[in-house]
Every structure is written in structure tokens, then in C-alpha cells.
Amino acid sequence: MIVLGIETSCDETAASIVESKKKKILSNILYSQFKEHKDYGGVVPEIAFREHVKLIDKIILRALKKAKKKFRDVDVIAATGGPGLHGGLLIGTTIAKSISLSIDKPYIPINHLEGHILSPRIEYNLPFPYLALLVTGGHTMLVIAHKVGKYEILGMTLDDALGEAFDKTAKLLNIGFPG
């Protein structure tokens, strides 16, 4: 099965082509909006949204080209369905659903955090169970992954995620973004 994956949950626009049976990443095209947000000391949702709109089609086409695939070769379209910044999620899911309808293939929304937890299984063929540490701009969690869909949260932050705390501290200390 050939999967087109789309990620737009925060400040990175990405598309990948994955061959699921072999767990092989055929392409992974990523644009990080670092320079667009640098002067603000953190991610500005409206800027992130505009950048996703500007880039998403080009990123998807580059992913297909690098993988030597056409839309007709894709069996499933997946996109981050949340959590994340609403504007970015809207762009990713809208284009994924549009592609899905236009080529008559299924669309699957992917939980952002579950994607982080499961992604090492693709690259490293990691067996269950394993311990995952999620440290992002919006989430900090310690999770045991027992199997797909079965996760045990051992602990998590109740206010700021670690990544966001680092960015805020760096801004206060004038040492730049990201913290």
C-alpha cells in the first residue's frame, strides 16, 4: 500500500510517501518555518497558516516526484487531524480530503501525538512495548506504547510543554529562537 502522508499541525509543512508493507519511506519533504517565526520568539499561528497555504501543494508534488509516484499510485491519503494549530490542521486536512475525493481513495486522519509515538517503528522497526518521551512545543508526555491504539500515559505537564517553556525562557533571556 502506498500512503501519502501530510503534516501541517504547527510550523512545519511536510509530505511523505510511504510503502506500508515494507515500512519504507520513499520520500519525506519538509519545510520548517524557522525564519518566518524567529523575530517573534515563537510560532505565530496566522503566519504558520499562511505559509502552509503557500507551500502545501509544492511540498506534496515534490514528495510524489522524489518517490517516483503519481497520484494514481497512491492508495490512501493521511493527514494530521489534531492536536495542533487550528489553521494548519485545516489546511492539511482540507487538501488531504480534496485529493482523496479527486482520486477516489480513502482519507485517514492521524492523531499528531500517536504519530510521534509510532514513527520510530517505521525507521527502526521498534517492537512493542516501548517507552516514548514526547517533547514538543505543545506537549510533554511519558508514554508506554503497548500496541497500536493502546498507550499508557505515565506522566505529562499540566501547563506549558517543555518546548514552549524553553522558547519562552530564551525570549526572556534574549538568546534567540528556538530555545
Buried (B, 14 or more C-beta within 10 A) or exposed (E): EBBBBBBBBBBBBBBBBBBEEEEEBBBBBEBEBEEBBEEEBBBBBEBBBBBBBEBBEEBBEBBBEBBEBEBEEBEBBBBBBBBBBEBBBBBBBBBBBEBBEEBEBEBEBBBBBBBBBBEEBBEEEBEEEBEBEBBBBBBBBBBBBEEEEEBEEEEEEEEBBBBBBBBBEBBEEEEEBBB
